[in-house]
Amino acid sequence: MAGQNRSEIRPGLQVEVVLKADQRTGKKTRGVVKDILTNSANHPHGIKVRLADGQVGRVCTILPAGSGPVPK
């Protein structure tokens, strides 16, 4: 699932994001959504979120429930 629509994302979801520092490489970071930072209904590069560990990035994938624990 892509993360371009705000309506698909809610706190507590497990997602993969691309952090600002990793935009050139496209490296994905897995985490749990704490806050949704993008106000618009959709964004072509992904909705910006803050993860539970404080990192901020744009959602590229919404992971299915039960996809395993979030690595530390």
Backbone as a chain_set.jsonl record, in Angstrom:
{"seq": "MAGQNRSEIRPGLQVEVVLKADQRTGKKTRGVVKDILTNSANHPHGIKVRLADGQVGRVCTILPAGSGPVPK", "coords": {"N": [[0.833, -1.172, 0.0], [0.546, 2.202, -0.813], [1.621, 5.347, 0.604], [0.339, 7.813, 0.053], [-2.092, 9.029, 0.508], [-3.731, 10.809, 2.998], [-5.912, 9.857, 4.425], [-5.518, 7.125, 4.646], [-3.697, 6.741, 6.618], [-2.968, 6.467, 10.06], [-2.361, 7.108, 13.546], [-0.39, 4.632, 15.187], [-0.196, 2.767, 13.163], [1.957, 0.52, 11.426], [4.637, 1.389, 9.427], [6.741, 2.021, 6.509], [9.14, 4.467, 6.026], [10.794, 7.107, 4.211], [13.459, 8.803, 5.289], [14.47, 12.275, 5.53], [17.259, 12.572, 5.283], [17.846, 10.295, 3.9], [16.799, 10.506, 1.367], [18.175, 10.662, -1.088], [19.297, 8.109, -1.399], [17.146, 6.463, -1.005], [16.734, 4.755, 1.086], [14.814, 2.838, 3.319], [13.051, 3.191, 6.394], [11.673, 1.476, 9.079], [8.823, 1.833, 11.171], [6.494, 2.946, 13.76], [3.638, 4.931, 13.397], [3.355, 8.008, 15.017], [2.536, 10.731, 14.916], [0.766, 12.599, 12.419], [2.038, 14.714, 10.053], [1.608, 16.079, 7.651], [-0.757, 18.268, 6.314], [-2.426, 18.358, 4.078], [-4.792, 16.506, 2.004], [-3.656, 14.627, 0.314], [-0.393, 13.707, -0.952], [2.104, 13.755, -3.396], [4.664, 12.667, -2.904], [4.412, 11.211, -0.641], [2.888, 11.021, 2.609], [3.916, 13.032, 5.273], [5.185, 11.954, 8.352], [5.637, 11.588, 11.935], [7.504, 9.26, 13.609], [7.184, 6.827, 16.291], [9.632, 6.748, 17.588], [10.573, 9.291, 17.204], [11.71, 10.047, 14.772], [11.361, 11.65, 11.557], [9.686, 11.335, 8.507], [8.681, 10.565, 5.079], [5.895, 8.612, 4.245], [6.241, 5.612, 2.53], [5.391, 3.033, 2.332], [2.669, 1.243, 3.669], [2.547, -1.06, 6.109], [1.215, -4.383, 6.426], [-0.993, -5.456, 9.079], [0.413, -7.241, 11.776], [2.909, -7.735, 10.71], [5.236, -8.269, 11.929], [7.668, -7.413, 14.511], [8.854, -4.068, 15.109], [12.072, -3.225, 14.08], [14.844, -2.204, 16.182]], "CA": [[0.0, 0.0, 0.0], [1.301, 3.448, -0.856], [1.268, 6.267, 1.68], [0.122, 9.138, -0.524], [-3.37, 9.58, 0.963], [-3.759, 11.015, 4.447], [-6.995, 9.07, 5.008], [-5.058, 5.755, 4.856], [-2.679, 6.718, 7.675], [-3.431, 6.861, 11.387], [-1.396, 6.738, 14.587], [-0.361, 3.229, 15.564], [0.095, 1.919, 12.012], [3.358, 0.224, 11.143], [4.916, 1.89, 8.085], [8.113, 2.272, 6.093], [9.292, 5.848, 5.597], [12.096, 7.555, 3.738], [13.871, 9.974, 6.059], [15.041, 13.351, 4.72], [18.678, 12.271, 5.036], [17.951, 9.119, 3.032], [16.057, 10.706, 0.122], [19.021, 10.37, -2.255], [19.513, 6.673, -1.526], [15.859, 5.771, -0.954], [16.741, 3.788, 2.199], [13.566, 2.868, 4.071], [13.111, 2.976, 7.832], [10.402, 0.943, 9.555], [8.429, 2.354, 12.471], [5.072, 3.089, 14.075], [3.221, 6.324, 13.28], [2.942, 8.707, 16.233], [1.821, 11.939, 14.494], [0.705, 12.907, 10.996], [2.492, 16.092, 9.939], [1.094, 16.684, 6.427], [-2.148, 18.692, 6.49], [-3.231, 18.156, 2.87], [-5.431, 15.195, 1.885], [-2.711, 13.717, -0.333], [0.897, 14.289, -1.321], [2.7, 12.828, -4.363], [5.884, 12.03, -2.403], [4.08, 10.496, 0.589], [2.474, 11.821, 3.76], [4.994, 13.163, 6.262], [4.78, 11.511, 9.69], [6.643, 11.416, 12.989], [7.438, 7.902, 14.144], [7.186, 6.717, 17.749], [10.98, 7.024, 18.092], [10.882, 10.701, 16.977], [12.197, 10.302, 13.42], [10.36, 12.207, 10.658], [9.899, 10.952, 7.113], [7.494, 10.429, 4.238], [5.449, 7.224, 4.155], [6.322, 4.994, 1.209], [4.665, 1.771, 2.399], [1.917, 0.918, 4.881], [2.748, -2.493, 6.304], [0.025, -5.087, 6.921], [-1.009, -5.772, 10.508], [1.057, -8.503, 12.095], [4.072, -7.943, 9.852], [6.421, -8.478, 12.749], [8.062, -6.298, 15.362], [9.653, -2.981, 14.518], [13.471, -3.343, 14.521], [15.338, -1.023, 16.892]], "C": [[0.883, 1.242, 0.0], [0.823, 4.371, 0.255], [1.003, 7.669, 1.195], [-1.182, 9.788, -0.089], [-3.42, 9.631, 2.476], [-4.807, 10.13, 5.124], [-6.584, 7.626, 5.292], [-4.154, 5.614, 6.08], [-3.29, 7.183, 8.984], [-2.375, 6.447, 12.409], [-1.532, 5.269, 14.972], [-0.081, 2.291, 14.404], [1.588, 1.698, 11.876], [3.61, 0.567, 9.676], [6.411, 1.854, 7.788], [8.153, 3.695, 5.568], [10.678, 6.055, 5.007], [12.397, 8.837, 4.501], [14.478, 11.013, 5.124], [16.496, 13.051, 4.342], [18.868, 11.124, 4.053], [17.244, 9.291, 1.688], [16.887, 10.367, -1.112], [19.181, 8.874, -2.482], [18.201, 5.894, -1.564], [15.774, 4.726, 0.144], [15.468, 3.955, 3.03], [13.816, 2.542, 5.536], [11.735, 2.535, 8.291], [10.096, 1.524, 10.93], [6.924, 2.428, 12.612], [4.73, 4.576, 14.073], [2.789, 6.859, 14.64], [2.07, 9.905, 15.866], [1.833, 12.039, 12.98], [1.016, 14.389, 10.846], [1.986, 16.807, 8.692], [-0.382, 17.017, 6.632], [-3.019, 18.407, 5.272], [-3.743, 16.719, 2.79], [-4.535, 14.173, 1.21], [-1.452, 14.466, -0.71], [1.606, 13.299, -2.236], [3.947, 12.102, -3.871], [5.642, 11.239, -1.121], [3.747, 11.451, 1.718], [3.605, 11.837, 4.78], [4.449, 12.818, 7.647], [5.963, 11.552, 10.653], [6.436, 10.014, 13.547], [7.509, 7.937, 15.667], [8.556, 7.022, 18.342], [11.448, 8.454, 17.795], [11.395, 11.034, 15.584], [11.038, 10.788, 12.533], [10.698, 11.798, 9.233], [8.586, 10.858, 6.376], [7.172, 8.947, 4.051], [5.57, 6.741, 2.715], [5.551, 3.683, 1.177], [3.935, 1.664, 3.731], [1.992, -0.6, 5.018], [1.478, -3.147, 6.837], [0.146, -5.376, 8.418], [-0.365, -7.138, 10.725], [2.278, -8.783, 11.238], [5.369, -8.061, 10.644], [6.77, -7.256, 13.566], [8.895, -5.27, 14.61], [11.081, -3.137, 15.007], [13.933, -2.069, 15.207], [16.587, -0.494, 16.267]], "O": [[1.863, 1.31, 0.742], [-0.272, 4.187, 0.786], [1.399, 8.631, 1.852], [-1.363, 10.987, -0.296], [-3.183, 8.632, 3.154], [-4.617, 9.702, 6.262], [-7.232, 6.958, 6.098], [-3.876, 4.501, 6.526], [-4.033, 8.163, 9.023], [-1.586, 5.535, 12.158], [-2.636, 4.734, 15.07], [0.243, 1.124, 14.629], [2.388, 2.585, 12.175], [2.893, 0.102, 8.79], [7.236, 1.681, 8.685], [7.309, 4.092, 4.764], [11.606, 5.289, 5.265], [11.682, 9.831, 4.374], [14.95, 10.669, 4.04], [16.9, 13.261, 3.199], [19.929, 10.995, 3.442], [17.103, 8.322, 0.943], [16.351, 9.838, -2.085], [19.199, 8.417, -3.625], [18.153, 4.785, -2.097], [14.86, 3.901, 0.149], [15.094, 5.07, 3.395], [14.675, 1.727, 5.872], [10.733, 3.154, 7.932], [10.994, 1.689, 11.755], [6.176, 2.032, 11.718], [5.44, 5.384, 14.672], [1.968, 6.252, 15.329], [0.991, 10.084, 16.431], [2.791, 11.619, 12.33], [0.341, 15.23, 11.44], [1.94, 18.037, 8.677], [-1.164, 16.171, 7.065], [-4.23, 18.232, 5.412], [-3.194, 15.822, 3.43], [-4.634, 12.979, 1.495], [-1.437, 15.695, -0.78], [1.708, 12.119, -1.898], [4.26, 11.022, -4.372], [6.578, 10.657, -0.572], [4.267, 12.565, 1.772], [4.178, 10.799, 5.109], [3.403, 13.315, 8.063], [7.124, 11.549, 10.244], [5.322, 9.637, 13.911], [7.854, 8.961, 16.257], [8.646, 7.5, 19.472], [12.59, 8.801, 18.096], [11.503, 12.213, 15.246], [9.889, 10.392, 12.727], [11.847, 11.898, 8.802], [7.515, 11.044, 6.954], [8.048, 8.138, 3.743], [5.064, 7.38, 1.792], [5.1, 3.259, 0.113], [4.499, 1.954, 4.787], [1.546, -1.331, 4.134], [0.745, -2.536, 7.615], [1.248, -5.52, 8.949], [-0.578, -8.069, 9.949], [2.651, -9.941, 11.053], [6.461, -7.961, 10.086], [6.224, -6.177, 13.338], [9.548, -5.576, 13.612], [11.31, -3.18, 16.216], [13.478, -0.977, 14.866], [17.14, 0.499, 16.738]]}, "num_chains": 1, "name": "protein.A"}
